[in-house]
Amino acid sequence: MDKEYKKAPEIFTTKDLDYLKDIFGWHHTAYKVMMDALNYVEDEKVNKVISDCAELFNDNMQFVIHILKDGNQNE
């Protein structure tokens, strides 16, 4: 069952919402850890990697928000 969905479903089940909540939570926690780490790391190269990771986690959180907010409205 290797399906790739191109758009959000018309109706979200509670299982869908739980899954999205978990995804958002994982990325939010990772984002906070990365942002906190920036306060303690002095190496510029490491800070760049941490910043890139934080940006990725933030992008993923924004994607989940987009799914929940917009659904199929922006086709």
C-alpha positions as CSV (number, residue, x, y, z in Angstrom):
1,M,0.0,0.0,0.0
2,D,2.3,2.7,-1.2
3,K,0.0,5.7,-1.8
4,E,1.1,9.2,-2.2
5,Y,-1.7,11.7,-1.4
6,K,-1.6,14.9,-3.4
7,K,-4.2,16.8,-1.3
8,A,-5.8,16.7,2.1
9,P,-8.9,14.6,2.6
10,E,-12.3,16.3,2.7
11,I,-12.9,14.9,6.2
12,F,-10.3,14.2,8.9
13,T,-10.9,11.3,11.2
14,T,-9.9,11.4,14.9
15,K,-7.1,9.0,14.0
16,D,-5.9,11.5,11.3
17,L,-6.0,14.4,13.8
18,D,-4.1,12.3,16.4
19,Y,-1.5,11.5,13.8
20,L,-1.1,15.2,12.8
21,K,-1.0,16.2,16.4
22,D,1.8,13.8,17.1
23,I,3.8,14.9,14.0
24,F,3.4,18.5,15.1
25,G,4.4,17.7,18.6
26,W,7.6,15.9,17.6
27,H,8.7,18.7,15.3
28,H,7.8,21.4,17.9
29,T,9.9,19.7,20.5
30,A,12.8,19.2,18.2
31,Y,12.5,22.9,17.1
32,K,12.6,24.1,20.7
33,V,15.6,21.9,21.4
34,M,17.5,23.3,18.3
35,M,16.6,26.9,19.2
36,D,17.8,26.3,22.8
37,A,21.0,24.7,21.5
38,L,21.9,27.8,19.6
39,N,22.4,29.6,22.9
40,Y,25.1,27.1,24.0
41,V,27.1,26.3,20.8
42,E,29.8,28.7,19.7
43,D,31.1,27.0,16.6
44,E,29.7,28.7,13.5
45,K,29.5,25.6,11.4
46,V,27.6,23.7,14.1
47,N,25.3,26.7,14.6
48,K,24.5,26.6,10.9
49,V,23.6,23.0,11.0
50,I,21.4,23.6,14.1
51,S,19.7,26.5,12.4
52,D,19.1,24.5,9.3
53,C,17.5,21.7,11.4
54,A,15.4,24.3,13.3
55,E,14.2,25.7,9.9
56,L,13.3,22.2,8.7
57,F,11.3,21.4,11.8
58,N,9.5,24.8,11.6
59,D,8.7,24.1,7.9
60,N,7.2,20.8,8.8
61,M,5.1,22.4,11.6
62,Q,3.9,25.0,9.1
63,F,3.0,22.2,6.7
64,V,0.8,20.5,9.3
65,I,-0.9,23.8,10.2
66,H,-1.5,24.3,6.4
67,I,-3.1,20.9,6.2
68,L,-5.4,21.6,9.1
69,K,-6.2,25.2,8.2
70,D,-6.6,25.0,4.4
71,G,-7.4,21.4,3.6
72,N,-8.5,21.3,0.0
73,Q,-9.4,25.0,-0.3
74,N,-6.3,26.0,-2.2
75,E,-6.5,23.5,-5.1
